[in-house]
Amino acid sequence: MRKFIYLLAASGLMLSFSGCIEDPLKDEQYVKKVFIVGAADEVQTKSVYFTPDEEQETYISVGVGGSLVIDSDVQFTLVEADDAIDEYNQRYIGEGQPCYHKIDEGLYSVPSMSGVIKAGDTYARVPIKIKARELECDSLYMLSFKLASASCEISKPDTILLFTFNMANQYSDSYQLNVIKQELQDGQPVGDPSMVASVRTLKAIDEHEVRFFNLATIEENRNIASSCIRMKINPEDNTLSMSGWDKLEVLSSEGVYDPETKGFTFKYVYRDTDGKTYSVDGTLKQLEEN
């Protein structure tokens, strides 16, 4: 009985002490600093979609760090940092390789370089308007911005953001290609057909048009002119028309896109750079995300 009384008294004493201990996390544990989200990455890629609209929007996100949300507004101002693009090219792009360059003036705009992270929030977004339909799908566009000022301390490692653009539409993605290839002479099959299977990237070149590398050609810039096919989808009935990108000659084509399965079924005849003619009969099936 005496032991029980001691335990009860000790429990009461502990409860009394615990009621006096303040929460150590109720106060800010760090110095609040403003940073550009993604600036810690070497380059951030932003998807910009081809649509009927003249301009598309993407965003720069500016955040404020700390253990607690801010209890008053934080003002900040951005400026463009064109020198950072040149520095990136010098550091990471090899001699003779295509370099990144700033988007031409008039093809993008930033309505306001200033913003406010509201009390209770952790970040704010600054919109950038892009005239996507006027951009070339193979150009290495880049924009760069940095924090010029803020009403609280700026995080030094995260002040400059470099980002490039991934031009996209509703069809652009990774696909599984499965085809039967057959050589033709005077329109007639010659020899045995062969099966080709490979993963292909469909690259957006307009709202309803994509480009992909023929068969199992290595997807490298040096092969674009000789081995790429452009495929246009008619939005009225989802039928396909195909043509060569540059040196590859497509003689005829037919096919259809299935919006439910997000797959293509097609047949095309092309003349290779070696002068031989082939028919290709197959499918492109969109790969499922992991």
C-alpha positions as CSV (number, residue, x, y, z in Angstrom):
1,M,0.0,0.0,0.0
2,R,2.8,2.4,0.9
3,K,4.6,1.6,-2.4
4,F,1.4,2.4,-4.3
5,I,1.1,5.8,-2.5
6,Y,4.7,6.6,-3.4
7,L,4.1,5.8,-7.1
8,L,0.9,7.8,-7.2
9,A,2.7,10.8,-5.6
10,A,5.6,10.5,-8.1
11,S,3.1,10.4,-11.0
12,G,1.5,13.5,-9.8
13,L,4.8,15.3,-9.5
14,M,5.8,14.3,-13.0
15,L,2.5,15.6,-14.4
16,S,3.0,18.8,-12.5
17,F,6.5,19.3,-14.0
18,S,5.3,18.4,-17.5
19,G,2.7,21.1,-17.2
20,C,5.4,23.7,-16.7
21,I,7.7,22.6,-19.6
22,E,7.2,24.7,-22.7
23,D,7.1,23.3,-26.2
24,P,10.7,23.7,-27.5
25,L,9.3,23.9,-31.1
26,K,6.8,26.7,-30.6
27,D,9.5,29.3,-31.6
28,E,11.3,29.5,-34.9
29,Q,14.3,27.2,-35.0
30,Y,16.1,28.6,-38.0
31,V,16.8,31.9,-39.7
32,K,14.0,32.4,-42.2
33,K,15.5,32.6,-45.7
34,V,14.0,33.3,-49.2
35,F,15.0,31.0,-52.0
36,I,13.9,30.1,-55.6
37,V,12.4,26.6,-55.7
38,G,14.6,24.4,-57.9
39,A,17.6,26.7,-57.9
40,A,19.7,24.1,-56.2
41,D,19.4,21.9,-59.4
42,E,21.8,22.5,-62.2
43,V,19.0,23.0,-64.7
44,Q,15.2,22.6,-64.2
45,T,13.0,21.5,-67.1
46,K,9.6,23.0,-67.5
47,S,6.9,21.5,-69.9
48,V,5.2,24.0,-72.1
49,Y,2.2,22.7,-74.1
50,F,1.2,23.5,-77.7
51,T,-2.4,24.7,-77.5
52,P,-4.7,26.9,-79.6
53,D,-3.9,29.8,-77.2
54,E,-1.3,32.3,-78.2
55,E,0.5,32.1,-74.9
56,Q,1.2,29.4,-72.3
57,E,2.1,30.0,-68.7
58,T,4.8,28.5,-66.6
59,Y,6.0,29.7,-63.2
60,I,8.9,30.5,-61.0
61,S,8.2,29.5,-57.4
62,V,9.8,31.5,-54.6
63,G,9.7,30.0,-51.1
64,V,10.7,30.9,-47.6
65,G,12.2,28.3,-45.3
66,G,12.0,27.8,-41.5
67,S,10.4,25.6,-38.9
68,L,7.2,27.8,-38.8
69,V,5.1,29.5,-41.4
70,I,5.6,33.2,-41.7
71,D,3.3,35.5,-39.7
72,S,3.8,38.5,-42.0
73,D,4.1,39.1,-45.8
74,V,7.6,38.6,-47.4
75,Q,8.3,40.8,-50.4
76,F,10.8,39.8,-53.1
77,T,12.1,40.9,-56.5
78,L,13.6,38.9,-59.3
79,V,15.9,39.9,-62.2
80,E,17.0,38.0,-65.2
81,A,20.5,36.5,-65.1
82,D,21.6,36.1,-68.7
83,D,25.3,35.7,-67.7
84,A,24.4,32.4,-65.9
85,I,23.4,30.9,-69.3
86,D,26.9,31.7,-70.7
87,E,28.5,30.3,-67.6
88,Y,26.5,27.1,-67.9
89,N,27.5,26.6,-71.5
90,Q,31.2,27.1,-70.7
91,R,31.1,24.7,-67.8
92,Y,28.9,21.9,-69.1
93,I,28.7,22.0,-72.9
94,G,31.6,20.4,-74.9
95,E,33.4,22.2,-77.7
96,G,31.5,22.0,-80.9
97,Q,28.2,21.0,-79.2
98,P,25.1,23.1,-79.5
99,C,24.8,25.6,-76.7
100,Y,21.8,26.9,-74.8
101,H,20.5,30.3,-75.7
102,K,18.0,32.7,-74.3
103,I,14.5,32.8,-75.9
104,D,14.2,35.7,-78.3
105,E,12.7,38.9,-77.0
106,G,9.0,39.0,-77.8
107,L,8.5,35.2,-77.4
108,Y,8.2,35.4,-73.7
109,S,7.2,37.9,-71.0
110,V,7.2,38.2,-67.3
111,P,4.2,40.4,-66.2
112,S,5.9,41.3,-62.9
113,M,9.3,40.6,-61.5
114,S,8.1,41.3,-58.0
115,G,6.0,39.1,-55.7
116,V,4.7,38.5,-52.2
117,I,4.7,35.4,-50.1
118,K,1.6,35.9,-48.0
119,A,1.6,35.4,-44.2
120,G,0.7,31.8,-43.5
121,D,2.0,30.6,-46.9
122,T,5.3,28.9,-47.8
123,Y,5.8,30.1,-51.4
124,A,4.5,32.3,-54.2
125,R,4.5,31.9,-57.9
126,V,5.7,34.3,-60.6
127,P,4.1,33.6,-64.0
128,I,6.1,33.6,-67.3
129,K,4.1,33.7,-70.5
130,I,5.5,31.8,-73.5
131,K,4.5,31.9,-77.1
132,A,4.9,28.2,-77.5
133,R,3.7,28.0,-81.1
134,E,6.6,30.2,-82.3
135,L,9.3,28.1,-80.7
136,E,11.4,25.5,-82.6
137,C,11.2,22.1,-81.1
138,D,15.0,21.4,-81.4
139,S,16.3,24.8,-80.2
140,L,18.1,24.7,-76.8
141,Y,16.1,27.5,-75.1
142,M,17.0,28.6,-71.6
143,L,15.9,31.4,-69.2
144,S,17.6,32.3,-66.0
145,F,16.4,34.4,-63.0
146,K,17.9,35.3,-59.7
147,L,16.7,36.9,-56.5
148,A,17.6,40.5,-56.4
149,S,16.1,41.5,-53.1
150,A,13.8,40.3,-50.4
151,S,12.3,41.6,-47.1
152,C,14.1,38.9,-45.2
153,E,17.5,37.1,-45.7
154,I,18.2,35.5,-49.1
155,S,19.5,31.9,-49.2
156,K,22.8,32.3,-51.1
157,P,23.0,28.8,-52.7
158,D,19.5,29.0,-54.1
159,T,19.4,32.4,-55.7
160,I,19.8,31.6,-59.4
161,L,17.4,29.4,-61.4
162,L,18.3,28.0,-64.9
163,F,15.5,26.3,-66.8
164,T,14.9,24.8,-70.2
165,F,11.7,23.9,-72.0
166,N,10.2,20.6,-72.9
167,M,7.7,21.3,-75.7
168,A,4.7,19.0,-75.3
169,N,1.2,18.1,-76.6
170,Q,-1.4,15.5,-75.7
171,Y,0.5,12.8,-77.7
172,S,4.2,13.4,-76.7
173,D,5.5,10.8,-74.4
174,S,7.5,7.5,-74.5
175,Y,6.0,4.6,-76.6
176,Q,6.7,1.0,-77.3
177,L,7.2,0.5,-81.1
178,N,6.4,-2.9,-82.6
179,V,6.6,-3.2,-86.4
180,I,7.2,-5.5,-89.3
181,K,9.6,-4.2,-91.8
182,Q,9.6,-5.5,-95.4
183,E,11.9,-4.5,-98.3
184,L,10.0,-3.6,-101.5
185,Q,11.1,-3.6,-105.2
186,D,8.7,-2.3,-107.7
187,G,6.1,-2.3,-105.0
188,Q,6.5,-6.0,-104.4
189,P,8.0,-7.7,-101.2
190,V,11.6,-8.9,-101.5
191,G,13.1,-11.4,-99.0
192,D,11.9,-12.1,-95.5
193,P,10.2,-9.5,-93.3
194,S,11.9,-8.6,-90.0
195,M,10.4,-7.5,-86.7
196,V,11.6,-4.4,-84.9
197,A,10.8,-3.5,-81.3
198,S,12.1,-0.4,-79.6
199,V,11.1,2.4,-77.2
200,R,10.5,5.6,-79.1
201,T,10.1,9.2,-77.8
202,L,7.4,11.1,-79.5
203,K,8.5,14.8,-79.5
204,A,5.9,17.5,-79.9
205,I,6.4,19.9,-82.8
206,D,2.9,21.4,-82.9
207,E,-0.5,21.0,-81.2
208,H,-1.4,17.9,-83.3
209,E,2.0,16.8,-84.6
210,V,4.9,14.8,-83.3
211,R,8.2,13.5,-84.5
212,F,10.0,10.2,-83.8
213,F,13.1,8.3,-84.9
214,N,12.5,5.6,-87.5
215,L,12.6,2.0,-86.3
216,A,15.4,1.5,-83.8
217,T,17.6,4.4,-84.8
218,I,19.6,5.8,-81.9
219,E,17.8,8.9,-80.6
220,E,20.6,11.4,-81.1
221,N,20.7,14.8,-82.7
222,R,23.1,13.6,-85.4
223,N,20.4,11.2,-86.7
224,I,17.4,13.7,-86.8
225,A,17.9,14.8,-90.5
226,S,18.4,11.3,-91.9
227,S,16.1,9.2,-89.7
228,C,13.1,11.1,-88.4
229,I,9.5,10.9,-89.3
230,R,6.8,13.5,-88.5
231,M,3.3,12.3,-87.8
232,K,0.3,14.6,-87.9
233,I,-3.0,13.6,-86.2
234,N,-6.2,15.0,-87.7
235,P,-8.2,16.1,-84.6
236,E,-11.5,15.6,-86.5
237,D,-11.2,11.8,-87.1
238,N,-7.8,10.9,-85.5
239,T,-6.4,9.7,-88.9
240,L,-2.7,10.0,-89.5
241,S,-0.5,11.5,-92.2
242,M,3.3,10.9,-92.1
243,S,6.2,12.5,-93.8
244,G,10.0,12.6,-93.6
245,W,11.6,15.2,-91.4
246,D,14.5,16.1,-93.7
247,K,16.4,13.5,-95.8
248,L,14.1,10.5,-95.1
249,E,11.5,10.2,-97.8
250,V,8.1,8.9,-96.9
251,L,6.3,7.7,-100.1
252,S,2.9,6.8,-98.6
253,S,1.2,6.4,-95.2
254,E,-2.0,5.6,-93.5
255,G,-3.0,5.1,-89.9
256,V,-5.2,6.1,-86.9
257,Y,-4.8,7.2,-83.3
258,D,-7.0,5.7,-80.6
259,P,-7.6,8.3,-77.8
260,E,-8.9,5.6,-75.5
261,T,-5.8,3.4,-75.6
262,K,-3.5,6.3,-76.4
263,G,-1.9,4.2,-79.2
264,F,-1.2,4.5,-82.9
265,T,-1.7,1.9,-85.6
266,F,-0.1,2.7,-89.0
267,K,1.6,1.7,-92.2
268,Y,4.1,3.7,-94.2
269,V,6.5,3.2,-97.1
270,Y,9.8,5.0,-97.1
271,R,12.9,5.3,-99.2
272,D,16.1,5.1,-97.1
273,T,19.2,7.2,-97.7
274,D,20.7,4.1,-99.3
275,G,18.0,4.2,-102.0
276,K,16.1,1.1,-100.9
277,T,12.4,1.1,-100.3
278,Y,10.7,-0.5,-97.2
279,S,7.2,-0.9,-95.9
280,V,6.6,-0.6,-92.2
281,D,3.5,-1.9,-90.6
282,G,3.0,-1.6,-86.8
283,T,1.9,0.1,-83.7
284,L,3.0,2.6,-81.1
285,K,1.7,2.0,-77.6
286,Q,2.1,4.6,-74.8
287,L,4.2,3.2,-72.0
288,E,2.6,3.2,-68.6
289,E,4.1,5.3,-65.8
290,N,5.8,3.5,-63.0
